[in-house]
Amino acid sequence: MAYPADRKYSKDHEWIRVTGDTGEIGITDYAQHELGDVVYVELPDVGRHVSAGESFGSIESVKAASELFAPMGGEVVAVNDALRNHPEVVNSDPHGTWIIRIRLTSPAEPTDLLDGPQYDAHVA
């Protein structure tokens, strides 16, 4: 699988796409495949501050439940409300479906995030 080059990936299988001082966060194709059919996404409250590596919600499938972790820290400025009624879009378009948007505390990139080829090697 070729992972999009316009984002960075965590070893916890989340991605972040940074634009200026904001970042969109979602889960990788690998993560959705491992979970199976997603049936529920727990979203945080707008205004909540999350630190890098902190859980901001959870995702549940017919097989398992898993926490969602922020690859970078910041304030939640938007949640993808469509996921409340249609969580399954995470399966059909994991790299096109963001879960939350954050205003970054520090736009400087953490050193523990991976680019696409590094993440692909990580999950191989």
VEXVEXKOL-279362 format. One record per atom (N, C-alpha, C, CB): z, y, x; chain; residue number from 1; residue in one letter. Coordinates in Angstrom, 3 decimals, decimal comma. Atoms other than C-alpha are relative to their C-alpha. Glycine has a CB too. Example, Ala and Ser with C-alpha at 12.3 -4.5 7.8 and 13.67 -1.06 7.14 Angstrom:
SITE         pz         py         px   c     k   r
SITE      0,000     -1,190      0,890   A     1   a
SITE      7,800     -4,500     12,300   A     1   a
SITE      0,000      1,200      0,900   A     1   a
SITE      1,246      0,027     -0,992   A     1   a
SITE     -0,060     -1,190     -0,820   A     2   s
SITE      7,140     -1,060     13,670   A     2   s
SITE      0,730      1,090     -0,770   A     2   s
SITE     -1,415      0,462      0,414   A     2   s
end
This chain:
SITE         pz         py         px   c     k   r
SITE      0,000     -1,189      0,858   A     1   m
SITE      0,000      0,000      0,000   A     1   m
SITE      0,000      1,229      0,887   A     1   m
SITE      1,229      0,011     -0,967   A     1   m
SITE      0,010     -1,271     -0,724   A     2   a
SITE     -0,861      3,451      1,298   A     2   a
SITE      0,914      0,971     -0,751   A     2   a
SITE     -1,467      0,578      0,135   A     2   a
SITE     -0,929     -0,934      0,628   A     3   y
SITE      2,001      5,831      0,594   A     3   y
SITE     -0,488      1,422      0,238   A     3   y
SITE      1,441     -0,189      0,551   A     3   y
SITE      0,540     -1,357     -0,124   A     4   p
SITE      0,991      9,466     -0,092   A     4   p
SITE      0,597      0,763      1,194   A     4   p
SITE      0,260      0,778     -1,288   A     4   p
SITE     -0,395     -0,719     -1,214   A     5   a
SITE      1,099     11,633      3,031   A     5   a
SITE      0,686      1,330     -0,288   A     5   a
SITE     -1,208      0,241      0,865   A     5   a
SITE     -0,572     -1,313      0,315   A     6   d
SITE      2,330     14,736      1,174   A     6   d
SITE      1,491     -0,058     -0,326   A     6   d
SITE     -0,742      0,610     -1,162   A     6   d
SITE     -1,436      0,134      0,270   A     7   r
SITE      5,914     13,456      0,918   A     7   r
SITE      0,674     -0,824      1,089   A     7   r
SITE      0,237     -0,648     -1,380   A     7   r
SITE     -0,817      0,784     -0,925   A     8   k
SITE      8,732     11,857      2,880   A     8   k
SITE      0,770     -1,032     -0,808   A     8   k
SITE      0,972      0,911      0,823   A     8   k
SITE     -0,602      1,150      0,662   A     9   y
SITE     10,520      8,606      2,088   A     9   y
SITE      1,354     -0,330      0,609   A     9   y
SITE     -0,924     -1,211      0,087   A     9   y
SITE     -1,313      0,432     -0,483   A    10   s
SITE     14,109      7,430      2,313   A    10   s
SITE      0,014     -1,518      0,104   A    10   s
SITE      1,140      0,500     -0,942   A    10   s
SITE     -0,152      1,451     -0,114   A    11   k
SITE     15,187      3,953      3,320   A    11   k
SITE      0,580     -0,586     -1,281   A    11   k
SITE      0,897     -0,356      1,195   A    11   k
SITE     -0,494      0,429      1,312   A    12   d
SITE     16,745      3,810     -0,191   A    12   d
SITE     -1,121     -0,056     -1,031   A    12   d
SITE      1,101      0,939     -0,484   A    12   d
SITE      1,211      0,146      0,813   A    13   h
SITE     13,170      3,896     -1,613   A    13   h
SITE     -0,244      1,151     -0,971   A    13   h
SITE      0,071     -1,274     -0,770   A    13   h
SITE      0,364     -1,208      0,734   A    14   e
SITE     13,068      7,434     -2,997   A    14   e
SITE     -0,997      0,794      0,847   A    14   e
SITE      1,268      0,863     -0,341   A    14   e
SITE      0,883     -0,916     -0,712   A    15   w
SITE     10,386      9,963     -2,102   A    15   w
SITE      0,353      1,428     -0,387   A    15   w
SITE     -1,493     -0,306     -0,310   A    15   w
SITE     -0,148     -1,422      0,295   A    16   i
SITE     10,536     13,742     -1,899   A    16   i
SITE     -1,259      0,714      0,463   A    16   i
SITE      1,272      0,599      0,689   A    16   i
SITE      1,147     -0,852     -0,327   A    17   r
SITE      7,626     16,178     -1,984   A    17   r
SITE      0,525      1,428      0,021   A    17   r
SITE     -1,197     -0,174     -1,041   A    17   r
SITE     -0,541     -1,346     -0,187   A    18   v
SITE      8,681     19,558     -0,596   A    18   v
SITE     -1,116      1,022     -0,110   A    18   v
SITE      0,713      0,125      1,362   A    18   v
SITE      0,905     -1,136      0,131   A    19   t
SITE      6,918     22,739     -1,665   A    19   t
SITE      0,867      1,250      0,086   A    19   t
SITE     -0,830     -0,051     -1,353   A    19   t
SITE     -0,839     -1,188     -0,197   A    20   g
SITE      8,522     25,892     -0,275   A    20   g
SITE      1,459     -0,399      0,068   A    20   g
SITE     -0,219      1,024     -1,132   A    20   g
SITE     -1,433      0,303     -0,012   A    21   d
SITE     12,223     25,749     -1,116   A    21   d
SITE      0,408     -0,983     -1,094   A    21   d
SITE      0,794      1,276     -0,152   A    21   d
SITE     -0,317      0,994      1,028   A    22   t
SITE     11,949     23,076     -3,821   A    22   t
SITE     -0,550     -1,368      0,393   A    22   t
SITE     -0,570      0,432     -1,368   A    22   t
SITE      0,468      1,352     -0,249   A    23   g
SITE     11,507     19,338     -3,790   A    23   g
SITE      0,000     -0,809     -1,281   A    23   g
SITE      0,860     -0,680      1,055   A    23   g
SITE      0,065      0,949      1,105   A    24   e
SITE     10,399     16,800     -6,364   A    24   e
SITE      0,396     -1,360      0,561   A    24   e
SITE     -1,437     -0,039     -0,660   A    24   e
SITE     -0,507      1,297     -0,441   A    25   i
SITE     12,129     13,402     -6,124   A    25   i
SITE     -0,403     -1,071     -1,001   A    25   i
SITE      1,540      0,034      0,171   A    25   i
SITE      0,348      1,150      0,826   A    26   g
SITE     10,907     10,060     -7,437   A    26   g
SITE      0,290     -1,279      0,764   A    26   g
SITE     -1,481      0,054     -0,428   A    26   g
SITE     -0,178      1,270     -0,700   A    27   i
SITE     10,947      6,378     -6,529   A    27   i
SITE     -1,357     -0,521      0,462   A    27   i
SITE      0,705     -1,041     -0,910   A    27   i
SITE      1,236      0,515     -0,580   A    28   t
SITE      8,379      4,513     -4,479   A    28   t
SITE     -0,578     -1,150     -0,816   A    28   t
SITE      0,244     -0,454      1,425   A    28   t
SITE      0,651      1,142      0,624   A    29   d
SITE      5,896      1,922     -5,638   A    29   d
SITE      0,754     -1,284      0,345   A    29   d
SITE     -1,475     -0,098      0,448   A    29   d
SITE     -0,781      1,177     -0,404   A    30   y
SITE      7,892     -0,650     -3,665   A    30   y
SITE      1,237     -0,142     -0,887   A    30   y
SITE      0,417      0,102      1,492   A    30   y
SITE     -1,226      0,035      0,812   A    31   a
SITE     11,069      0,280     -5,591   A    31   a
SITE     -0,298     -0,428     -1,432   A    31   a
SITE      0,685      1,376      0,001   A    31   a
SITE      0,297      0,357      1,391   A    32   q
SITE      9,445      0,080     -9,028   A    32   q
SITE     -0,430     -1,455     -0,099   A    32   q
SITE     -1,096      0,915     -0,574   A    32   q
SITE      0,424      1,400      0,003   A    33   h
SITE      7,874     -3,263     -8,120   A    33   h
SITE      1,212     -0,936      0,097   A    33   h
SITE     -0,976     -0,267      1,166   A    33   h
SITE     -1,203      0,810     -0,156   A    34   e
SITE     11,246     -4,669     -7,015   A    34   e
SITE      0,862      0,025     -1,269   A    34   e
SITE      0,815      0,494      1,199   A    34   e
SITE     -0,797     -0,120      1,221   A    35   l
SITE     12,960     -3,382    -10,177   A    35   l
SITE     -0,608     -0,778     -1,167   A    35   l
SITE      0,147      1,463     -0,382   A    35   l
SITE      0,655      0,569      1,177   A    36   g
SITE     10,398     -4,694    -12,632   A    36   g
SITE     -0,109      1,061     -1,085   A    36   g
SITE      0,775     -1,236     -0,524   A    36   g
SITE      0,239     -0,925      1,112   A    37   d
SITE      9,918     -3,132    -16,065   A    37   d
SITE      1,194      0,932     -0,216   A    37   d
SITE     -0,293     -0,783     -1,289   A    37   d
SITE     -1,055     -1,005      0,151   A    38   v
SITE     11,956      0,097    -16,161   A    38   v
SITE      0,213      0,294     -1,482   A    38   v
SITE     -0,357      1,305      0,772   A    38   v
SITE     -0,334     -0,227      1,406   A    39   v
SITE     13,777      0,578    -19,477   A    39   v
SITE      0,882      1,224     -0,210   A    39   v
SITE      0,689     -1,214     -0,564   A    39   v
SITE     -0,903     -1,140      0,159   A    40   y
SITE     16,128      3,513    -18,766   A    40   y
SITE      0,130      0,738      1,329   A    40   y
SITE      1,392     -0,462     -0,506   A    40   y
SITE     -0,263     -0,832     -1,170   A    41   v
SITE     16,527      6,415    -16,337   A    41   v
SITE      1,112      0,970     -0,380   A    41   v
SITE     -1,297      0,764      0,479   A    41   v
SITE     -1,104     -0,941      0,201   A    42   e
SITE     19,860      8,263    -16,193   A    42   e
SITE     -0,290      1,246      0,829   A    42   e
SITE      1,384     -0,640      0,397   A    42   e
SITE      0,329     -1,268     -0,649   A    43   l
SITE     19,184     11,925    -15,393   A    43   l
SITE      1,250      0,860      0,152   A    43   l
SITE     -1,076      0,757     -0,803   A    43   l
SITE     -1,153     -0,883     -0,186   A    44   p
SITE     21,681     14,415    -13,955   A    44   p
SITE     -0,153      1,276     -0,826   A    44   p
SITE      0,176      0,350      1,489   A    44   p
SITE      0,055     -1,301      0,670   A    45   d
SITE     22,538     17,777    -15,506   A    45   d
SITE     -0,679      1,019      0,897   A    45   d
SITE      1,413      0,482     -0,383   A    45   d
SITE      0,562     -1,123     -0,734   A    46   v
SITE     20,474     20,779    -14,474   A    46   v
SITE      1,167      0,876      0,453   A    46   v
SITE     -1,029      0,812     -0,879   A    46   v
SITE     -1,073     -0,809     -0,559   A    47   g
SITE     22,642     22,946    -12,228   A    47   g
SITE      0,928     -0,780      0,922   A    47   g
SITE      0,795      0,609     -1,105   A    47   g
SITE     -0,839      0,833     -0,863   A    48   r
SITE     24,337     20,021    -10,524   A    48   r
SITE     -0,479      0,093      1,443   A    48   r
SITE     -0,010     -1,470     -0,477   A    48   r
SITE      0,340      0,014     -1,421   A    49   h
SITE     24,445     20,153     -6,732   A    49   h
SITE      0,103     -1,432      0,517   A    49   h
SITE      0,933      0,953      0,814   A    49   h
SITE     -0,018      1,319     -0,620   A    50   v
SITE     23,566     16,965     -4,849   A    50   v
SITE     -0,163      0,156      1,510   A    50   v
SITE     -1,119     -0,909     -0,587   A    50   v
SITE      0,130      0,029     -1,455   A    51   s
SITE     23,974     16,265     -1,154   A    51   s
SITE     -0,976     -1,105      0,383   A    51   s
SITE      1,386     -0,217      0,687   A    51   s
SITE      0,889      1,050     -0,496   A    52   a
SITE     21,511     14,233      0,902   A    52   a
SITE      0,762     -1,314      0,058   A    52   a
SITE     -0,571      0,365      1,398   A    52   a
SITE     -0,619      1,311      0,015   A    53   g
SITE     22,311     10,566      0,385   A    53   g
SITE      0,915     -0,257     -1,183   A    53   g
SITE      0,758     -0,186      1,239   A    53   g
SITE     -0,895      0,130      1,154   A    54   e
SITE     24,362     11,207     -2,767   A    54   e
SITE     -0,760     -0,542     -1,212   A    54   e
SITE      0,646      1,363     -0,340   A    54   e
SITE      0,578      0,515      1,236   A    55   s
SITE     23,696      9,321     -6,006   A    55   s
SITE     -0,110      1,134     -1,026   A    55   s
SITE      0,854     -1,172     -0,561   A    55   s
SITE      0,159     -1,033      1,032   A    56   f
SITE     22,262     11,609     -8,702   A    56   f
SITE     -0,271     -0,604     -1,380   A    56   f
SITE     -1,138      0,947      0,379   A    56   f
SITE      0,270      0,666      1,272   A    57   g
SITE     21,608      9,025    -11,433   A    57   g
SITE     -0,233     -1,471      0,247   A    57   g
SITE     -1,213      0,630     -0,716   A    57   g
SITE      0,305      1,424     -0,152   A    58   s
SITE     20,496      5,492    -12,033   A    58   s
SITE     -1,282     -0,326     -0,745   A    58   s
SITE      1,167     -0,879     -0,515   A    58   s
SITE      1,206      0,496      0,641   A    59   i
SITE     17,482      3,506    -13,084   A    59   i
SITE      0,245     -1,461     -0,350   A    59   i
SITE     -1,262      0,171      0,923   A    59   i
SITE     -0,245      1,364      0,452   A    60   e
SITE     17,615      0,308    -15,115   A    60   e
SITE     -1,308     -0,658     -0,409   A    60   e
SITE      0,998     -0,016     -1,170   A    60   e
SITE      1,167      0,788      0,390   A    61   s
SITE     15,058     -2,418    -15,610   A    61   s
SITE      0,478     -1,250     -0,707   A    61   s
SITE     -0,880     -0,360      1,230   A    61   s
SITE     -0,372      1,255      0,649   A    62   v
SITE     14,958     -5,740    -17,367   A    62   v
SITE      0,670     -0,948      0,995   A    62   v
SITE     -1,238     -0,670     -0,623   A    62   v
SITE     -0,565      0,869     -1,032   A    63   k
SITE     16,003     -7,316    -14,027   A    63   k
SITE      1,274      0,535      0,633   A    63   k
SITE     -1,010     -0,224      1,065   A    63   k
SITE     -1,096     -0,555     -0,796   A    64   a
SITE     18,499     -4,901    -12,466   A    64   a
SITE      0,236      1,467     -0,325   A    64   a
SITE     -0,290     -0,161      1,487   A    64   a
SITE     -0,298     -1,440      0,047   A    65   a
SITE     20,144     -1,500    -12,336   A    65   a
SITE      0,210      0,455      1,438   A    65   a
SITE      1,274      0,317     -0,900   A    65   a
SITE     -0,108     -0,512     -1,353   A    66   s
SITE     20,053      0,686     -9,262   A    66   s
SITE      0,330      1,489     -0,046   A    66   s
SITE     -1,304     -0,253      0,789   A    66   s
SITE     -0,285     -1,426     -0,107   A    67   e
SITE     21,458      4,042     -8,248   A    67   e
SITE     -1,197      0,710      0,615   A    67   e
SITE      1,276      0,250      0,840   A    67   e
SITE      1,019     -0,866     -0,586   A    68   l
SITE     19,120      6,894     -7,357   A    68   l
SITE      0,696      0,931      0,975   A    68   l
SITE     -0,781      0,803     -1,098   A    68   l
SITE     -0,624     -0,808     -1,048   A    69   f
SITE     19,883      8,777     -4,138   A    69   f
SITE     -0,907      1,156      0,396   A    69   f
SITE      0,324     -0,864      1,228   A    69   f
SITE      0,750     -1,183     -0,396   A    70   a
SITE     18,831     12,280     -3,134   A    70   a
SITE     -0,374     -0,088      1,480   A    70   a
SITE      0,817      1,282     -0,280   A    70   a
SITE      0,402      0,020     -1,409   A    71   p
SITE     16,767     12,264      0,085   A    71   p
SITE      0,399      1,283      0,742   A    71   p
SITE     -1,507     -0,204      0,104   A    71   p
SITE     -0,422     -1,286     -0,553   A    72   m
SITE     17,720     15,937      0,634   A    72   m
SITE      0,961      0,629     -0,999   A    72   m
SITE     -1,231      0,945      0,288   A    72   m
SITE     -0,975     -0,647      0,865   A    73   g
SITE     20,443     18,153     -0,755   A    73   g
SITE     -0,537      1,252     -0,668   A    73   g
SITE      1,223      0,341      0,784   A    73   g
SITE      0,387     -1,213      0,701   A    74   g
SITE     20,123     20,932     -3,278   A    74   g
SITE      0,551      0,027     -1,408   A    74   g
SITE     -1,502      0,131     -0,033   A    74   g
SITE     -0,413     -0,176      1,391   A    75   e
SITE     20,675     22,150     -6,810   A    75   e
SITE     -1,096     -0,514     -0,922   A    75   e
SITE      0,316      1,490     -0,304   A    75   e
SITE      0,967      0,518      0,968   A    76   v
SITE     18,975     20,290     -9,672   A    76   v
SITE     -0,471      1,173     -0,866   A    76   v
SITE      0,629     -1,151     -0,886   A    76   v
SITE      0,561     -1,108      0,786   A    77   v
SITE     16,645     22,845    -11,276   A    77   v
SITE     -0,822     -0,498     -1,186   A    77   v
SITE     -0,868      0,888      0,888   A    77   v
SITE      0,740      0,585      1,122   A    78   a
SITE     14,712     20,482    -13,580   A    78   a
SITE      0,132     -1,516      0,033   A    78   a
SITE     -1,494      0,416      0,043   A    78   a
SITE      0,051      1,457      0,124   A    79   v
SITE     14,751     16,920    -14,858   A    79   v
SITE     -1,249     -0,338     -0,816   A    79   v
SITE      1,314     -0,580     -0,678   A    79   v
SITE      1,192      0,418      0,720   A    80   n
SITE     11,755     14,996    -16,172   A    80   n
SITE      0,436     -0,598     -1,335   A    80   n
SITE     -0,839     -1,025      0,836   A    80   n
SITE     -0,473      0,416      1,324   A    81   d
SITE     12,770     14,841    -19,844   A    81   d
SITE     -0,864     -1,081     -0,640   A    81   d
SITE      0,057      1,190     -0,914   A    81   d
SITE      0,881      1,031      0,568   A    82   a
SITE      9,760     12,642    -20,668   A    82   a
SITE      0,523     -1,403      0,296   A    82   a
SITE     -1,425      0,153      0,553   A    82   a
SITE     -0,535      1,318     -0,369   A    83   l
SITE     11,583      9,785    -18,927   A    83   l
SITE      1,063     -0,495     -0,977   A    83   l
SITE      0,586      0,053      1,400   A    83   l
SITE     -1,009      0,416      0,987   A    84   r
SITE     14,250      9,783    -21,655   A    84   r
SITE     -0,612     -0,934     -1,054   A    84   r
SITE      0,621      1,241     -0,688   A    84   r
SITE      0,679      0,800      1,029   A    85   n
SITE     11,741      8,356    -24,166   A    85   n
SITE     -1,032     -0,961      0,561   A    85   n
SITE     -0,665      0,904     -0,988   A    85   n
SITE      1,048      0,832     -0,591   A    86   h
SITE      9,199      6,823    -21,789   A    86   h
SITE      0,306     -0,305      1,466   A    86   h
SITE     -1,365      0,693     -0,121   A    86   h
SITE     -0,354      0,302     -1,393   A    87   p
SITE     10,948      5,493    -18,660   A    87   p
SITE     -1,023     -0,896      0,687   A    87   p
SITE      1,360     -0,659      0,055   A    87   p
SITE      0,963      0,938     -0,565   A    88   e
SITE      8,154      2,954    -18,184   A    88   e
SITE     -1,105      0,667      0,815   A    88   e
SITE     -0,613     -0,800     -1,097   A    88   e
SITE      1,024     -0,671     -0,815   A    89   v
SITE      5,848      5,621    -16,683   A    89   v
SITE      0,319     -0,098      1,493   A    89   v
SITE     -0,124      1,477     -0,412   A    89   v
SITE     -0,376      0,197     -1,402   A    90   v
SITE      7,812      5,099    -13,463   A    90   v
SITE     -0,725     -1,227      0,559   A    90   v
SITE      1,542     -0,164      0,141   A    90   v
SITE      0,720      1,198     -0,445   A    91   n
SITE      6,147      1,659    -13,298   A    91   n
SITE     -1,495      0,253      0,147   A    91   n
SITE      0,232     -1,144     -0,978   A    91   n
SITE      1,454     -0,174     -0,016   A    92   s
SITE      2,618      2,788    -14,072   A    92   s
SITE     -0,467      1,052      0,997   A    92   s
SITE     -0,482      0,370     -1,375   A    92   s
SITE      0,399     -1,072     -0,922   A    93   d
SITE      2,604      5,877    -11,812   A    93   d
SITE      1,203      0,475      0,812   A    93   d
SITE     -0,625      1,187     -0,777   A    93   d
SITE     -1,229     -0,368     -0,705   A    94   p
SITE      5,584      5,856     -9,415   A    94   p
SITE     -0,144      1,204      0,925   A    94   p
SITE      0,479     -1,163      0,794   A    94   p
SITE      0,153     -1,129     -0,918   A    95   h
SITE      4,133      8,366     -6,949   A    95   h
SITE     -0,471      1,267     -0,699   A    95   h
SITE     -0,970     -0,357      1,096   A    95   h
SITE      0,377     -1,166      0,791   A    96   g
SITE      2,938     10,685     -9,709   A    96   g
SITE      1,088      0,434     -0,969   A    96   g
SITE     -1,261     -0,286     -0,759   A    96   g
SITE     -1,076     -0,287      0,949   A    97   t
SITE      6,179     10,632    -11,699   A    97   t
SITE      1,246      0,451      0,745   A    97   t
SITE      0,312     -1,236     -0,868   A    97   t
SITE     -1,240     -0,501     -0,603   A    98   w
SITE      8,977     12,863    -10,466   A    98   w
SITE      1,141     -0,216     -0,983   A    98   w
SITE     -0,123      1,512      0,385   A    98   w
SITE     -1,190      0,201      0,830   A    99   i
SITE     12,511     12,310    -11,734   A    99   i
SITE      0,794      1,300     -0,102   A    99   i
SITE      0,888     -1,131      0,579   A    99   i
SITE     -0,676     -1,304      0,000   A   100   i
SITE     14,220     15,549    -10,690   A   100   i
SITE     -0,696      0,937      0,976   A   100   i
SITE      1,501     -0,151      0,369   A   100   i
SITE      0,398     -1,043     -0,955   A   101   r
SITE     13,351     18,828     -8,985   A   101   r
SITE      1,280      0,681      0,470   A   101   r
SITE     -1,012      1,047     -0,648   A   101   r
SITE     -1,166     -0,693     -0,545   A   102   i
SITE     15,861     20,444     -6,666   A   102   i
SITE     -0,439      1,235      0,784   A   102   i
SITE      0,823     -0,946      0,901   A   102   i
SITE      0,163     -1,139     -0,907   A   103   r
SITE     16,133     23,828     -4,979   A   103   r
SITE      0,766     -0,391      1,241   A   103   r
SITE      0,525      1,381     -0,629   A   103   r
SITE     -0,578      0,539     -1,220   A   104   l
SITE     16,766     22,764     -1,422   A   104   l
SITE      1,075      0,897      0,594   A   104   l
SITE     -1,077     -0,227      1,012   A   104   l
SITE     -1,053     -0,709     -0,707   A   105   t
SITE     19,981     23,749      0,305   A   105   t
SITE     -0,533      0,480      1,341   A   105   t
SITE      1,243     -0,899      0,191   A   105   t
SITE      0,615     -0,313     -1,283   A   106   s
SITE     18,105     23,663      3,616   A   106   s
SITE     -1,374     -0,659      0,035   A   106   s
SITE      0,892     -0,480      1,197   A   106   s
SITE      1,336      0,595     -0,005   A   107   p
SITE     14,331     23,198      3,636   A   107   p
SITE     -0,346     -0,752      1,287   A   107   p
SITE     -1,016      1,071     -0,227   A   107   p
SITE      0,257      0,747     -1,234   A   108   a
SITE     14,567     21,822      7,187   A   108   a
SITE      0,071     -1,498     -0,312   A   108   a
SITE      1,028      0,390      1,125   A   108   a
SITE      0,116      1,428      0,312   A   109   e
SITE     13,564     18,184      7,068   A   109   e
SITE      1,041     -0,832      0,739   A   109   e
SITE     -1,395     -0,500      0,345   A   109   e
SITE     -0,934      0,901     -0,677   A   110   p
SITE     16,259     15,595      7,764   A   110   p
SITE     -0,762     -0,983      0,898   A   110   p
SITE      0,859     -0,769     -1,036   A   110   p
SITE      0,675      0,876     -0,954   A   111   t
SITE     15,436     13,345     10,689   A   111   t
SITE     -0,043     -1,455     -0,439   A   111   t
SITE      0,673      0,092      1,331   A   111   t
SITE     -0,019      1,410      0,410   A   112   d
SITE     16,178     10,119      8,816   A   112   d
SITE     -1,046     -0,336     -1,066   A   112   d
SITE      1,373     -0,358     -0,519   A   112   d
SITE      1,061      0,288      0,966   A   113   l
SITE     13,256     10,467      6,376   A   113   l
SITE     -1,238     -0,509      0,732   A   113   l
SITE     -0,343      1,262     -0,839   A   113   l
SITE      1,160      0,651     -0,586   A   114   l
SITE     10,090      8,481      6,999   A   114   l
SITE     -1,292      0,580     -0,559   A   114   l
SITE      0,053     -1,502     -0,248   A   114   l
SITE      1,306     -0,345      0,549   A   115   d
SITE      6,427      9,392      6,697   A   115   d
SITE     -0,586     -1,269     -0,628   A   115   d
SITE     -0,956      0,592      1,111   A   115   d
SITE      0,600      1,127      0,698   A   116   g
SITE      4,068      7,102      4,773   A   116   g
SITE     -0,142     -1,265      0,840   A   116   g
SITE     -1,331      0,396     -0,502   A   116   g
SITE      0,145      1,205     -0,819   A   117   p
SITE      3,152      4,706      7,623   A   117   p
SITE      1,353     -0,586      0,452   A   117   p
SITE     -0,852      0,317      1,220   A   117   p
SITE     -1,330      0,488     -0,385   A   118   q
SITE      6,797      4,482      8,755   A   118   q
SITE      0,672     -0,713     -1,165   A   118   q
SITE      0,884      1,162      0,488   A   118   q
SITE     -0,603      0,641      1,176   A   119   y
SITE      7,942      3,693      5,208   A   119   y
SITE     -0,691     -1,330     -0,285   A   119   y
SITE     -0,090      0,930     -1,239   A   119   y
SITE      0,745      1,223      0,223   A   120   d
SITE      5,184      1,113      4,807   A   120   d
SITE      0,475     -1,090      0,962   A   120   d
SITE     -1,507      0,251      0,166   A   120   d
SITE     -0,515      0,963     -0,978   A   121   a
SITE      6,403     -0,586      8,005   A   121   a
SITE      1,424     -0,425     -0,356   A   121   a
SITE     -0,035      0,602      1,418   A   121   a
SITE     -1,392      0,298      0,384   A   122   h
SITE     10,002     -0,368      6,742   A   122   h
SITE      0,076     -1,072     -1,091   A   122   h
SITE      0,699      1,279     -0,485   A   122   h
SITE     -0,058      0,943      1,127   A   123   v
SITE      9,229     -2,337      3,564   A   123   v
SITE     -0,849     -1,258      0,243   A   123   v
SITE     -0,467      0,693     -1,280   A   123   v
SITE      0,865      1,174     -0,304   A   124   a
SITE      6,782     -4,786      5,194   A   124   a
SITE      0,820     -1,230      0,317   A   124   a
SITE     -0,935      0,303      1,182   A   124   a
end
